[in-house]
Amino acid sequence: PAQILTYLDGVVKVEETELKPRVGFLHPVLSHNISVFINATRERDSGQYMCTVNVVDDVTSTGKNIGVINLTVLVPPAAPTCRLHGDPTVGANVTLSCTSEKGKPSPAYQWQRTAPTLQVFFPPAHDQARGTLKLTNLSLEMSGLYVCAAENRAGSAECSIVLEV
């Protein structure tokens, strides 16, 4: 793994990485707490970070002087795209799809019809992982505004589509 910061003999050395302008010690370097901060986190900052403390002439600390932490930078879903697949005529079947290009962890999708009346959908017609909603044997009453929400722990985003049967 690449080094980010090195503290040795009272001198802090910051390695030339893309983290250089965004990283530093949280406390004065003379303290025993060598926690670091990362500003303006990016998805690619995710990974394993290791703290190694080397004590000069101390052979007993070998193997006990390493701390490891895994960092996962969460990404809210990007605005999803709503699409209609099929011919929306009376008696036909159509599928509404909802996809978001970004999101970590992968977003879950929830379809609902908001107008003229609220209607929430469940499996098997609704697939939360794939973002699809299958509407079968269409009737005029199924027309309306359908809204899809893409959501994960970092946030949510919506798109909508008007179905005219």
C-alpha positions as CSV (number, residue, x, y, z in Angstrom):
1,P,0.0,0.0,0.0
2,A,1.1,3.6,-0.7
3,Q,2.2,5.8,2.2
4,I,0.2,8.9,2.9
5,L,1.9,10.4,5.9
6,T,5.1,9.6,7.7
7,Y,6.0,11.1,11.1
8,L,9.6,10.6,12.0
9,D,11.9,12.6,14.4
10,G,9.4,15.5,14.6
11,V,9.0,15.8,10.8
12,V,5.9,15.1,8.9
13,K,6.3,14.0,5.3
14,V,3.3,14.0,3.0
15,E,3.7,11.6,0.1
16,E,2.9,12.7,-3.4
17,T,-0.5,11.1,-4.0
18,E,-3.9,12.5,-4.9
19,L,-4.7,12.6,-1.2
20,K,-1.8,15.0,-0.5
21,P,-3.9,18.3,-0.5
22,R,-6.8,16.6,1.4
23,V,-5.1,14.7,4.3
24,G,-3.5,15.6,7.5
25,F,-3.2,14.8,11.3
26,L,-6.2,15.4,13.4
27,H,-4.1,16.4,16.5
28,P,-0.7,18.0,17.0
29,V,1.9,15.5,15.8
30,L,3.7,15.4,19.2
31,S,0.6,13.8,20.8
32,H,0.2,10.0,20.9
33,N,-3.0,10.2,18.9
34,I,-2.0,10.0,15.2
35,S,-5.6,10.0,13.8
36,V,-5.8,11.5,10.3
37,F,-8.5,13.3,8.4
38,I,-9.4,13.1,4.7
39,N,-11.2,16.1,3.3
40,A,-13.6,16.1,0.2
41,T,-13.8,12.3,0.2
42,R,-14.1,10.5,-3.1
43,E,-15.4,7.0,-3.9
44,R,-11.8,6.0,-4.9
45,D,-10.6,6.9,-1.4
46,S,-12.3,3.6,-0.4
47,G,-9.9,0.8,0.6
48,Q,-7.7,-0.5,3.4
49,Y,-5.7,2.0,5.6
50,M,-2.9,0.8,7.8
51,C,-1.2,2.6,10.6
52,T,2.3,1.3,11.4
53,V,4.2,2.4,14.4
54,N,7.9,1.5,14.5
55,V,9.7,1.8,17.8
56,V,13.4,2.0,17.5
57,D,15.4,-0.9,19.0
58,D,12.1,-2.6,20.3
59,V,12.1,-6.1,18.8
60,T,9.2,-7.1,21.1
61,S,6.6,-4.9,19.3
62,T,7.1,-6.6,15.9
63,G,3.7,-7.6,14.5
64,K,1.8,-5.8,17.3
65,N,2.5,-2.3,15.9
66,I,0.0,-2.3,13.0
67,G,-3.6,-1.1,13.0
68,V,-5.8,-1.7,10.0
69,I,-9.2,-0.1,9.1
70,N,-11.3,-0.5,6.0
71,L,-12.9,2.7,4.6
72,T,-15.9,2.6,2.4
73,V,-17.0,5.9,1.0
74,L,-20.7,5.9,0.4
75,V,-22.2,7.5,-2.7
76,P,-25.8,8.7,-2.9
77,P,-27.8,7.5,-6.0
78,A,-27.5,9.6,-9.1
79,A,-30.8,10.8,-10.5
80,P,-32.4,7.7,-11.9
81,T,-33.9,7.3,-15.4
82,C,-37.5,6.1,-15.8
83,R,-38.5,4.3,-19.0
84,L,-41.6,2.6,-20.4
85,H,-41.2,-0.7,-22.2
86,G,-44.1,-2.1,-24.3
87,D,-47.2,-0.7,-25.9
88,P,-49.6,0.8,-23.3
89,T,-52.9,-0.3,-24.8
90,V,-55.9,-1.8,-22.9
91,G,-55.3,-5.4,-22.1
92,A,-51.5,-5.3,-22.9
93,N,-48.5,-5.8,-20.5
94,V,-45.9,-3.1,-20.0
95,T,-42.8,-2.8,-17.8
96,L,-41.6,0.4,-16.1
97,S,-37.8,0.5,-15.5
98,C,-35.8,2.7,-13.2
99,T,-32.0,2.8,-13.2
100,S,-29.4,4.9,-11.4
101,E,-25.9,5.0,-12.8
102,K,-24.2,5.7,-9.5
103,G,-24.7,4.6,-5.9
104,K,-22.7,2.8,-3.2
105,P,-24.1,0.6,-1.9
106,S,-26.3,-0.3,-4.8
107,P,-29.6,1.5,-4.5
108,A,-33.0,-0.1,-3.8
109,Y,-35.8,1.1,-6.0
110,Q,-39.4,1.8,-5.0
111,W,-42.2,2.4,-7.5
112,Q,-45.5,4.0,-6.7
113,R,-48.3,5.7,-8.5
114,T,-48.9,9.1,-7.0
115,A,-51.8,10.4,-9.2
116,P,-54.7,10.3,-9.5
117,T,-54.5,8.1,-6.3
118,L,-51.6,6.7,-4.4
119,Q,-50.8,3.1,-5.1
120,V,-47.7,1.2,-3.7
121,F,-46.4,-1.9,-5.4
122,F,-44.9,-5.1,-4.1
123,P,-43.2,-8.3,-5.4
124,P,-43.5,-10.2,-7.7
125,A,-44.8,-7.3,-9.9
126,H,-42.2,-5.0,-8.4
127,D,-38.5,-5.8,-8.3
128,Q,-36.7,-3.5,-5.8
129,A,-33.2,-4.6,-6.8
130,R,-33.6,-4.3,-10.5
131,G,-36.0,-1.3,-10.4
132,T,-38.7,-2.9,-12.6
133,L,-42.4,-2.7,-12.3
134,K,-44.5,-5.1,-14.4
135,L,-48.1,-4.0,-15.1
136,T,-50.3,-6.6,-16.7
137,N,-53.7,-6.5,-18.4
138,L,-53.7,-2.7,-18.6
139,S,-56.9,-0.8,-18.0
140,L,-57.8,2.9,-18.4
141,E,-57.8,3.2,-14.6
142,M,-54.1,2.3,-14.5
143,S,-53.2,5.6,-16.2
144,G,-51.4,8.1,-14.0
145,L,-48.1,9.5,-12.7
146,Y,-45.6,6.8,-11.6
147,V,-42.7,7.8,-9.4
148,C,-39.5,5.8,-8.8
149,A,-37.2,6.5,-5.8
150,A,-33.7,5.1,-5.8
151,E,-32.4,5.0,-2.2
152,N,-29.4,3.8,-0.2
153,R,-27.8,4.8,3.1
154,A,-26.2,7.9,1.6
155,G,-29.3,9.4,0.1
156,S,-32.1,9.2,-2.5
157,A,-33.2,10.5,-5.9
158,E,-36.3,10.2,-7.9
159,C,-37.7,10.1,-11.5
160,S,-41.2,9.9,-12.8
161,I,-43.1,8.8,-15.9
162,V,-46.7,9.4,-17.1
163,L,-48.5,6.3,-18.2
164,E,-51.4,6.9,-20.6
165,V,-53.3,3.8,-21.4
